Amino acid sequence: MIIPIRCFTCGKPIAQDWEEYSERISKGEDPKKVLDSLGYERYCCRRMFLSHSETIDEVMKFKKF
């Protein structure tokens, strides 16, 4: 769905960096290097980025208007 605003474990705000992260990953950059450059050192925050998947387009197919 939509990336959470804060990390579930430590509470650090993470949503503001999602767009930059996803753009850089789609261009072929290494996820480790992208997360390092964005300043995410804790493994809990890194997990939030690495495990997130955008499923909003798939879910919207089933929305009734």
Stockholm file with secondary structure:
# STOCKHOLM 1.0

chainA/1-65         MIIPIRCFTCGKPIAQDWEEYSERISKGEDPKKVLDSLGYERYCCRRMFLSHSETIDEVMKFKKF
#=GR chainA/1-65 SS CCCCSBCTTTCCBCGGGHHHHHHHHHTTCCHHHHHHHHTCCSHHHHHHHHHCCCCHHHHHTTCCC
#=GC SS_cons        CCCCSBCTTTCCBCGGGHHHHHHHHHTTCCHHHHHHHHTCCSHHHHHHHHHCCCCHHHHHTTCCC
//
